[in-house]
């Protein structure tokens, strides 16, 4: 009495285990992708910006001898933007000449 040959499965793992592994793999791909994106964002944007802010010397502001009010320097992005804009100094003599 010989036993009938049992069909051997072509895969090594059961179907339920394969499904769970597939689901875990599909679930982990977007998470790993977002972690890599955040690391690249930190390395190329935030770290570079922090190093340029810390290594740059404080800006030297022009002062005229007839002006009595000191400049107020604001720190941050607005301060950097204000430093890049040209400053126009106007006194009363110029204003009266232009209005006549």
N, CA, C and O atoms as a printed pandas DataFrame, in Angstrom:
     atom_number atom_name residue_name chain_id  residue_number  x_coord  y_coord  z_coord
0              1         N          UNK        A               1    0.796   -1.162    0.000
1              2        CA          UNK        A               1    0.000    0.000    0.000
2              3         C          UNK        A               1    0.857    1.251    0.000
3              4         O          UNK        A               1    1.399    1.661    1.027
4              5         N          UNK        A               2    0.955    1.792   -1.071
5              6        CA          UNK        A               2    1.743    2.999   -1.213
6              7         C          UNK        A               2    0.862    4.215   -1.006
7              8         O          UNK        A               2   -0.299    4.254   -1.415
8              9         N          UNK        A               3    1.440    5.180   -0.374
9             10        CA          UNK        A               3    0.713    6.438   -0.159
10            11         C          UNK        A               3    0.663    7.220   -1.462
11            12         O          UNK        A               3    1.628    7.216   -2.226
12            13         N          UNK        A               4   -0.453    7.888   -1.721
13            14        CA          UNK        A               4   -0.494    8.693   -2.937
14            15         C          UNK        A               4    0.441    9.882   -2.800
15            16         O          UNK        A               4    0.562   10.459   -1.720
16            17         N          UNK        A               5    1.081   10.239   -3.853
17            18        CA          UNK        A               5    2.016   11.376   -3.742
18            19         C          UNK        A               5    1.255   12.657   -3.432
19            20         O          UNK        A               5    0.305   13.028   -4.121
20            21         N          UNK        A               6    1.705   13.316   -2.375
21            22        CA          UNK        A               6    1.073   14.589   -1.993
22            23         C          UNK        A               6    1.733   15.704   -2.791
23            24         O          UNK        A               6    2.954   15.737   -2.947
24            25         N          UNK        A               7    0.921   16.602   -3.285
25            26        CA          UNK        A               7    1.542   17.695   -4.036
26            27         C          UNK        A               7    2.331   18.601   -3.099
27            28         O          UNK        A               7    1.817   19.041   -2.071
28            29         N          UNK        A               8    3.548   18.870   -3.450
29            30        CA          UNK        A               8    4.384   19.761   -2.640
30            31         C          UNK        A               8    4.155   21.184   -3.122
31            32         O          UNK        A               8    4.137   21.436   -4.327
32            33         N          UNK        A               9    3.981   22.118   -2.189
33            34        CA          UNK        A               9    3.747   23.513   -2.600
34            35         C          UNK        A               9    5.009   24.083   -3.232
35            36         O          UNK        A               9    6.130   23.742   -2.854
36            37         N          UNK        A              10    4.795   24.954   -4.198
37            38        CA          UNK        A              10    5.936   25.551   -4.891
38            39         C          UNK        A              10    6.591   26.658   -4.070
39            40         O          UNK        A              10    7.718   27.058   -4.364
40            41         N          UNK        A              11    5.912   27.150   -3.062
41            42        CA          UNK        A              11    6.489   28.186   -2.204
42            43         C          UNK        A              11    6.815   27.585   -0.840
43            44         O          UNK        A              11    6.211   26.596   -0.425
44            45         N          UNK        A              12    7.756   28.181   -0.165
45            46        CA          UNK        A              12    8.226   27.625    1.100
46            47         C          UNK        A              12    7.372   28.057    2.289
47            48         O          UNK        A              12    7.320   27.343    3.291
48            49         N          UNK        A              13    6.715   29.185    2.206
49            50        CA          UNK        A              13    5.949   29.706    3.319
50            51         C          UNK        A              13    4.456   29.569    3.034
51            52         O          UNK        A              13    4.042   29.578    1.875
52            53         N          UNK        A              14    3.648   29.444    4.083
53            54        CA          UNK        A              14    2.199   29.366    3.866
54            55         C          UNK        A              14    1.649   30.678    3.304
55            56         O          UNK        A              14    2.285   31.727    3.406
56            57         N          UNK        A              15    0.470   30.600    2.716
57            58        CA          UNK        A              15   -0.132   31.761    2.056
58            59         C          UNK        A              15   -0.422   32.891    3.047
59            60         O          UNK        A              15   -0.254   34.059    2.698
60            61         N          UNK        A              16   -0.847   32.581    4.255
61            62        CA          UNK        A              16   -1.168   33.614    5.244
62            63         C          UNK        A              16    0.089   34.376    5.659
63            64         O          UNK        A              16    0.053   35.595    5.825
64            65         N          UNK        A              17    1.176   33.671    5.823
65            66        CA          UNK        A              17    2.431   34.323    6.204
66            67         C          UNK        A              17    2.956   35.208    5.079
67            68         O          UNK        A              17    3.479   36.293    5.332
68            69         N          UNK        A              18    2.817   34.748    3.843
69            70        CA          UNK        A              18    3.223   35.568    2.699
70            71         C          UNK        A              18    2.403   36.847    2.618
71            72         O          UNK        A              18    2.936   37.914    2.314
72            73         N          UNK        A              19    1.111   36.741    2.890
73            74        CA          UNK        A              19    0.244   37.920    2.854
74            75         C          UNK        A              19    0.642   38.925    3.932
75            76         O          UNK        A              19    0.672   40.130    3.682
76            77         N          UNK        A              20    0.949   38.424    5.135
77            78        CA          UNK        A              20    1.367   39.335    6.211
78            79         C          UNK        A              20    2.697   40.004    5.887
79            80         O          UNK        A              20    2.869   41.194    6.152
80            81         N          UNK        A              21    3.629   39.264    5.323
81            82        CA          UNK        A              21    4.913   39.860    4.940
82            83         C          UNK        A              21    4.724   40.908    3.852
83            84         O          UNK        A              21    5.357   41.963    3.882
84            85         N          UNK        A              22    3.864   40.619    2.905
85            86        CA          UNK        A              22    3.576   41.576    1.827
86            87         C          UNK        A              22    2.935   42.849    2.380
87            88         O          UNK        A              22    3.300   43.956    1.983
88            89         N          UNK        A              23    1.981   42.689    3.296
89            90        CA          UNK        A              23    1.322   43.857    3.894
90            91         C          UNK        A              23    2.305   44.685    4.708
91            92         O          UNK        A              23    2.264   45.915    4.656
92            93         N          UNK        A              24    3.179   44.040    5.451
93            94        CA          UNK        A              24    4.177   44.775    6.240
94            95         C          UNK        A              24    5.141   45.517    5.323
95            96         O          UNK        A              24    5.524   46.652    5.609
96            97         N          UNK        A              25    5.526   44.895    4.245
97            98        CA          UNK        A              25    6.436   45.535    3.300
98            99         C          UNK        A              25    5.775   46.737    2.639
99           100         O          UNK        A              25    6.387   47.800    2.530
100          101         N          UNK        A              26    4.543   46.579    2.201
101          102        CA          UNK        A              26    3.817   47.675    1.557
102          103         C          UNK        A              26    3.565   48.812    2.550
103          104         O          UNK        A              26    3.609   49.980    2.164
104          105         N          UNK        A              27    3.306   48.498    3.801
105          106        CA          UNK        A              27    3.073   49.524    4.804
106          107         C          UNK        A              27    4.354   50.272    5.156
107          108         O          UNK        A              27    4.310   51.470    5.433
108          109         N          UNK        A              28    5.499   49.581    5.150
109          110        CA          UNK        A              28    6.749   50.214    5.592
110          111         C          UNK        A              28    7.388   51.075    4.518
111          112         O          UNK        A              28    8.191   51.948    4.845
112          113         N          UNK        A              29    7.064   50.863    3.254
113          114        CA          UNK        A              29    7.683   51.643    2.169
114          115         C          UNK        A              29    7.416   53.140    2.306
115          116         O          UNK        A              29    8.379   53.905    2.263
116          117         N          UNK        A              30    6.168   53.619    2.470
117          118        CA          UNK        A              30    5.961   55.074    2.601
118          119         C          UNK        A              30    6.598   55.659    3.853
119          120         O          UNK        A              30    7.052   56.803    3.841
120          121         N          UNK        A              31    6.634   54.887    4.927
121          122        CA          UNK        A              31    7.247   55.387    6.161
122          123         C          UNK        A              31    8.752   55.563    5.968
123          124         O          UNK        A              31    9.310   56.592    6.349
124          125         N          UNK        A              32    9.397   54.583    5.391
125          126        CA          UNK        A              32   10.838   54.705    5.135
126          127         C          UNK        A              32   11.137   55.826    4.143
127          128         O          UNK        A              32   12.123   56.547    4.299
128          129         N          UNK        A              33   10.309   55.973    3.147
129          130        CA          UNK        A              33   10.492   57.043    2.170
130          131         C          UNK        A              33   10.379   58.412    2.831
131          132         O          UNK        A              33   11.181   59.302    2.550
132          133         N          UNK        A              34    9.387   58.590    3.712
133          134        CA          UNK        A              34    9.236   59.891    4.376
134          135         C          UNK        A              34   10.383   60.157    5.346
135          136         O          UNK        A              34   10.813   61.302    5.491
136          137         N          UNK        A              35   10.879   59.132    6.002
137          138        CA          UNK        A              35   12.030   59.327    6.895
138          139         C          UNK        A              35   13.252   59.763    6.093
139          140         O          UNK        A              35   13.990   60.652    6.518
140          141         N          UNK        A              36   13.465   59.148    4.947
141          142        CA          UNK        A              36   14.599   59.539    4.091
142          143         C          UNK        A              36   14.436   60.966    3.601
143          144         O          UNK        A              36   15.409   61.719    3.554
144          145         N          UNK        A              37   13.209   61.353    3.230
145          146        CA          UNK        A              37   12.987   62.731    2.790
146          147         C          UNK        A              37   13.252   63.736    3.903
147          148         O          UNK        A              37   13.854   64.782    3.660
148          149         N          UNK        A              38   12.811   63.430    5.124
149          150        CA          UNK        A              38   13.066   64.340    6.241
150          151         C          UNK        A              38   14.561   64.450    6.533
151          152         O          UNK        A              38   15.049   65.540    6.832
152          153         N          UNK        A              39   15.283   63.357    6.453
153          154        CA          UNK        A              39   16.735   63.415    6.670
154          155         C          UNK        A              39   17.432   64.247    5.594
155          156         O          UNK        A              39   18.325   65.038    5.899
156          157         N          UNK        A              40   17.028   64.070    4.353
157          158        CA          UNK        A              40   17.619   64.873    3.285
158          159         C          UNK        A              40   17.275   66.348    3.448
159          160         O          UNK        A              40   18.124   67.209    3.216
160          161         N          UNK        A              41   16.039   66.651    3.845
161          162        CA          UNK        A              41   15.638   68.033    4.097
162          163         C          UNK        A              41   16.485   68.641    5.204
163          164         O          UNK        A              41   16.917   69.789    5.097
164          165         N          UNK        A              42   16.726   67.878    6.268
165          166        CA          UNK        A              42   17.549   68.379    7.367
166          167         C          UNK        A              42   18.983   68.620    6.913
167          168         O          UNK        A              42   19.575   69.656    7.216
168          169         N          UNK        A              43   19.530   67.661    6.188
169          170        CA          UNK        A              43   20.936   67.789    5.798
170          171         C          UNK        A              43   21.172   68.918    4.811
171          172         O          UNK        A              43   22.142   69.664    4.946
172          173         N          UNK        A              44   20.300   69.054    3.821
173          174        CA          UNK        A              44   20.566   70.009    2.751
174          175         C          UNK        A              44   19.981   71.392    2.991
175          176         O          UNK        A              44   20.461   72.358    2.399
176          177         N          UNK        A              45   18.981   71.524    3.820
177          178        CA          UNK        A              45   18.363   72.831    4.003
178          179         C          UNK        A              45   18.610   73.388    5.398
179          180         O          UNK        A              45   19.203   74.458    5.536
180          181         N          UNK        A              46   18.173   72.695    6.416
181          182        CA          UNK        A              46   18.266   73.248    7.768
182          183         C          UNK        A              46   19.705   73.326    8.255
183          184         O          UNK        A              46   20.092   74.325    8.862
184          185         N          UNK        A              47   20.499   72.304    8.004
185          186        CA          UNK        A              47   21.880   72.327    8.482
186          187         C          UNK        A              47   22.695   73.368    7.739
187          188         O          UNK        A              47   23.516   74.058    8.344
188          189         N          UNK        A              48   22.481   73.494    6.428
189          190        CA          UNK        A              48   23.208   74.493    5.651
190          191         C          UNK        A              48   22.818   75.893    6.099
191          192         O          UNK        A              48   23.674   76.771    6.212
192          193         N          UNK        A              49   21.535   76.108    6.355
193          194        CA          UNK        A              49   21.062   77.424    6.789
194          195         C          UNK        A              49   21.612   77.765    8.167
195          196         O          UNK        A              49   22.015   78.904    8.406
196          197         N          UNK        A              50   21.633   76.795    9.073
197          198        CA          UNK        A              50   22.160   77.040   10.413
198          199         C          UNK        A              50   23.655   77.332   10.369
199          200         O          UNK        A              50   24.143   78.179   11.116
200          201         N          UNK        A              51   24.379   76.640    9.504
201          202        CA          UNK        A              51   25.824   76.876    9.436
202          203         C          UNK        A              51   26.130   78.228    8.810
203          204         O          UNK        A              51   27.102   78.871    9.206
204          205         N          UNK        A              52   25.330   78.685    7.842
205          206        CA          UNK        A              52   25.588   79.995    7.250
206          207         C          UNK        A              52   25.223   81.113    8.212
207          208         O          UNK        A              52   25.867   82.162    8.215
208          209         N          UNK        A              53   24.203   80.905    9.025
209          210        CA          UNK        A              53   23.829   81.934    9.995
210          211         C          UNK        A              53   24.863   82.047   11.111
211          212         O          UNK        A              53   25.153   83.149   11.577
212          213         N          UNK        A              54   25.419   80.920   11.539
213          214        CA          UNK        A              54   26.382   80.962   12.632
214          215         C          UNK        A              54   27.761   81.418   12.159
215          216         O          UNK        A              54   28.508   82.005   12.943
216          217         N          UNK        A              55   28.117   81.166   10.905
217          218        CA          UNK        A              55   29.454   81.513   10.443
218          219         C          UNK        A              55   29.547   82.939    9.905
219          220         O          UNK        A              55   30.645   83.487    9.804
220          221         N          UNK        A              56   28.415   83.546    9.560
221          222        CA          UNK        A              56   28.474   84.896    9.001
222          223         C          UNK        A              56   28.661   85.919   10.119
223          224         O          UNK        A              56   28.031   85.810   11.171
224          225         N          UNK        A              57   29.522   86.911    9.898
225          226        CA          UNK        A              57   29.716   87.942   10.911
226          227         C          UNK        A              57   28.480   88.834   10.983
227          228         O          UNK        A              57   27.696   88.882   10.036
228          229         N          UNK        A              58   28.304   89.531   12.084
229          230        CA          UNK        A              58   27.152   90.425   12.176
230          231         C          UNK        A              58   27.256   91.535   11.132
231          232         O          UNK        A              58   28.353   92.026   10.863
232          233         N          UNK        A              59   26.148   91.930   10.551
233          234        CA          UNK        A              59   26.192   92.933    9.487
234          235         C          UNK        A              59   26.612   94.304   10.021
235          236         O          UNK        A              59   26.231   94.708   11.120
236          237         N          UNK        A              60   27.396   94.996    9.221
237          238        CA          UNK        A              60   27.843   96.342    9.577
238          239         C          UNK        A              60   26.884   97.318    8.919
239          240         O          UNK        A              60   26.741   97.346    7.697
240          241         N          UNK        A              61   26.241   98.105    9.738
241          242        CA          UNK        A              61   25.240   99.031    9.227
242          243         C          UNK        A              61   25.862  100.403    9.003
243          244         O          UNK        A              61   26.633  100.880    9.835
244          245         N          UNK        A              62   25.532  101.036    7.888
245          246        CA          UNK        A              62   26.084  102.376    7.641
246          247         C          UNK        A              62   25.433  103.400    8.563
247          248         O          UNK        A              62   24.234  103.351    8.837
248          249         N          UNK        A              63   26.257  104.321    9.029
249          250        CA          UNK        A              63   25.750  105.400    9.888
250          251         C          UNK        A              63   26.206  106.728    9.310
251          252         O          UNK        A              63   27.344  106.893    8.871
252          253         N          UNK        A              64   25.302  107.636    9.329
253          254        CA          UNK        A              64   25.674  108.978    8.892
254          255         C          UNK        A              64   25.923  109.831   10.136
255          256         O          UNK        A              64   25.394  109.552   11.212
256          257         N          UNK        A              65   26.716  110.848    9.972
257          258        CA          UNK        A              65   27.093  111.661   11.129
258          259         C          UNK        A              65   25.956  112.555   11.589
259          260         O          UNK        A              65   25.936  112.950   12.755
260          261         N          UNK        A              66   24.994  112.897   10.711
261          262        CA          UNK        A              66   23.936  113.802   11.116
262          263         C          UNK        A              66   22.732  113.066   11.699
263          264         O          UNK        A              66   21.772  113.711   12.119
264          265         N          UNK        A              67   22.756  111.760   11.734
265          266        CA          UNK        A              67   21.612  111.021   12.260
266          267         C          UNK        A              67   21.837  110.722   13.728
267          268         O          UNK        A              67   22.908  110.253   14.113
268          269         N          UNK        A              68   20.839  110.987   14.547
269          270        CA          UNK        A              68   20.975  110.784   15.975
270          271         C          UNK        A              68   20.306  109.518   16.462
271          272         O          UNK        A              68   20.587  109.077   17.577
272          273         N          UNK        A              69   19.439  108.919   15.680
273          274        CA          UNK        A              69   18.733  107.727   16.136
274          275         C          UNK        A              69   19.514  106.483   15.731
275          276         O          UNK        A              69   19.953  106.376   14.586
276          277         N          UNK        A              70   19.695  105.541   16.657
277          278        CA          UNK        A              70   20.433  104.315   16.321
278          279         C          UNK        A              70   19.546  103.355   15.530
279          280         O          UNK        A              70   18.318  103.410   15.598
280          281         N          UNK        A              71   20.204  102.480   14.782
281          282        CA          UNK        A              71   19.492  101.449   14.026
282          283         C          UNK        A              71   19.031  100.357   14.980
283          284         O          UNK        A              71   19.693  100.061   15.975
284          285         N          UNK        A              72   17.923   99.782   14.672
285          286        CA          UNK        A              72   17.447   98.628   15.415
286          287         C          UNK        A              72   17.573   97.428   14.479
287          288         O          UNK        A              72   16.966   97.388   13.410
288          289         N          UNK        A              73   18.368   96.460   14.902
289          290        CA          UNK        A              73   18.604   95.290   14.069
290          291         C          UNK        A              73   17.708   94.174   14.568
291          292         O          UNK        A              73   17.780   93.781   15.732
292          293         N          UNK        A              74   16.871   93.672   13.692
293          294        CA          UNK        A              74   16.039   92.524   14.052
294          295         C          UNK        A              74   16.702   91.271   13.513
295          296         O          UNK        A              74   17.202   91.256   12.388
296          297         N          UNK        A              75   16.702   90.232   14.312
297          298        CA          UNK        A              75   17.378   88.992   13.965
298          299         C          UNK        A              75   16.369   88.062   13.314
299          300         O          UNK        A              75   15.202   88.019   13.702
300          301         N          UNK        A              76   16.828   87.330   12.333
301          302        CA          UNK        A              76   15.964   86.366   11.669
302          303         C          UNK        A              76   15.858   86.662   10.193
303          304         O          UNK        A              76   16.663   87.400    9.623
304          305         N          UNK        A              77   14.847   86.072    9.588
305          306        CA          UNK        A              77   14.661   86.207    8.151
306          307         C          UNK        A              77   14.296   87.631    7.785
307          308         O          UNK        A              77   14.760   88.138    6.764
308          309         N          UNK        A              78   13.481   88.284    8.584
309          310        CA          UNK        A              78   13.116   89.667    8.289
310          311         C          UNK        A              78   14.325   90.587    8.426
311          312         O          UNK        A              78   14.478   91.539    7.661
312          313         N          UNK        A              79   15.177   90.301    9.400
313          314        CA          UNK        A              79   16.388   91.101    9.566
314          315         C          UNK        A              79   17.327   90.951    8.393
315          316         O          UNK        A              79   17.933   91.924    7.946
316          317         N          UNK        A              80   17.452   89.725    7.888
317          318        CA          UNK        A              80   18.300   89.510    6.716
318          319         C          UNK        A              80   17.733   90.229    5.505
319          320         O          UNK        A              80   18.478   90.803    4.710
320          321         N          UNK        A              81   16.430   90.197    5.368
321          322        CA          UNK        A              81   15.783   90.867    4.251
322          323         C          UNK        A              81   15.950   92.375    4.365
323          324         O          UNK        A              81   16.187   93.045    3.361
324          325         N          UNK        A              82   15.831   92.914    5.562
325          326        CA          UNK        A              82   16.003   94.353    5.762
326          327         C          UNK        A              82   17.439   94.781    5.473
327          328         O          UNK        A              82   17.675   95.882    4.975
328          329         N          UNK        A              83   18.398   93.909    5.786
329          330        CA          UNK        A              83   19.795   94.251    5.521
330          331         C          UNK        A              83   20.101   94.272    4.029
331          332         O          UNK        A              83   20.987   95.008    3.593
332          333         N          UNK        A              84   19.387   93.483    3.247
333          334        CA          UNK        A              84   19.629   93.438    1.804
334          335         C          UNK        A              84   18.979   94.614    1.078
335          336         O          UNK        A              84   19.415   94.974   -0.015
336          337         N          UNK        A              85   17.960   95.209    1.657
337          338        CA          UNK        A              85   17.281   96.330    1.016
338          339         C          UNK        A              85   18.097   97.603    1.173
339          340         O          UNK        A              85   18.762   97.785    2.193
340          341         N          UNK        A              86   18.061   98.486    0.183
341          342        CA          UNK        A              86   18.796   99.745    0.330
342          343         C          UNK        A              86   18.086  100.647    1.337
343          344         O          UNK        A              86   16.857  100.708    1.386
344          345         N          UNK        A              87   18.883  101.340    2.132
345          346        CA          UNK        A              87   18.299  102.270    3.104
346          347         C          UNK        A              87   18.420  103.690    2.552
347          348         O          UNK        A              87   19.470  104.095    2.054
348          349         N          UNK        A              88   17.343  104.416    2.652
349          350        CA          UNK        A              88   17.284  105.789    2.145
350          351         C          UNK        A              88   17.170  106.715    3.339
351          352         O          UNK        A              88   16.233  106.627    4.133
352          353         N          UNK        A              89   18.140  107.601    3.449
353          354        CA          UNK        A              89   18.142  108.564    4.533
354          355         C          UNK        A              89   17.613  109.892    4.002
355          356         O          UNK        A              89   18.060  110.381    2.964
356          357         N          UNK        A              90   16.677  110.454    4.709
357          358        CA          UNK        A              90   16.058  111.703    4.265
358          359         C          UNK        A              90   16.085  112.691    5.426
359          360         O          UNK        A              90   15.704  112.351    6.546
360          361         N          UNK        A              91   16.526  113.890    5.162
361          362        CA          UNK        A              91   16.506  114.911    6.202
362          363         C          UNK        A              91   15.536  116.024    5.798
363          364         O          UNK        A              91   14.983  116.001    4.698
364          365         N          UNK        A              92   15.335  116.980    6.674
365          366        CA          UNK        A              92   14.335  118.032    6.452
366          367         C          UNK        A              92   14.709  118.950    5.294
367          368         O          UNK        A              92   13.823  119.424    4.583
368          369         N          UNK        A              93   16.005  119.215    5.086
369          370        CA          UNK        A              93   16.404  120.110    3.994
370          371         C          UNK        A              93   16.029  119.518    2.640
371          372         O          UNK        A              93   15.537  120.232    1.766
372          373         N          UNK        A              94   16.255  118.231    2.463
373          374        CA          UNK        A              94   15.916  117.577    1.206
374          375         C          UNK        A              94   14.403  117.579    0.998
375          376         O          UNK        A              94   13.927  117.778   -0.119
376          377         N          UNK        A              95   13.664  117.362    2.055
377          378        CA          UNK        A              95   12.206  117.310    1.962
378          379         C          UNK        A              95   11.648  118.688    1.584
379          380         O          UNK        A              95   10.724  118.770    0.775
380          381         N          UNK        A              96   12.186  119.755    2.146
381          382        CA          UNK        A              96   11.681  121.082    1.819
382          383         C          UNK        A              96   12.077  121.481    0.416
383          384         O          UNK        A              96   11.300  122.151   -0.264
384          385         N          UNK        A              97   13.277  121.089   -0.055
385          386        CA          UNK        A              97   13.698  121.387   -1.422
386          387         C          UNK        A              97   12.812  120.673   -2.449
387          388         O          UNK        A              97   12.450  121.256   -3.470
388          389         N          UNK        A              98   12.465  119.411   -2.177
389          390        CA          UNK        A              98   11.661  118.658   -3.122
390          391         C          UNK        A              98   10.205  119.136   -3.153
391          392         O          UNK        A              98    9.545  119.034   -4.187
392          393         N          UNK        A              99    9.710  119.647   -2.051
393          394        CA          UNK        A              99    8.316  120.074   -2.006
394          395         C          UNK        A              99    8.112  121.450   -2.678
395          396         O          UNK        A              99    6.981  121.795   -3.023
396          397         N          UNK        A             100    9.187  122.240   -2.869
397          398        CA          UNK        A             100    9.042  123.561   -3.480
398          399         C          UNK        A             100    8.995  123.518   -4.975
399          400         O          UNK        A             100    8.875  124.560   -5.620
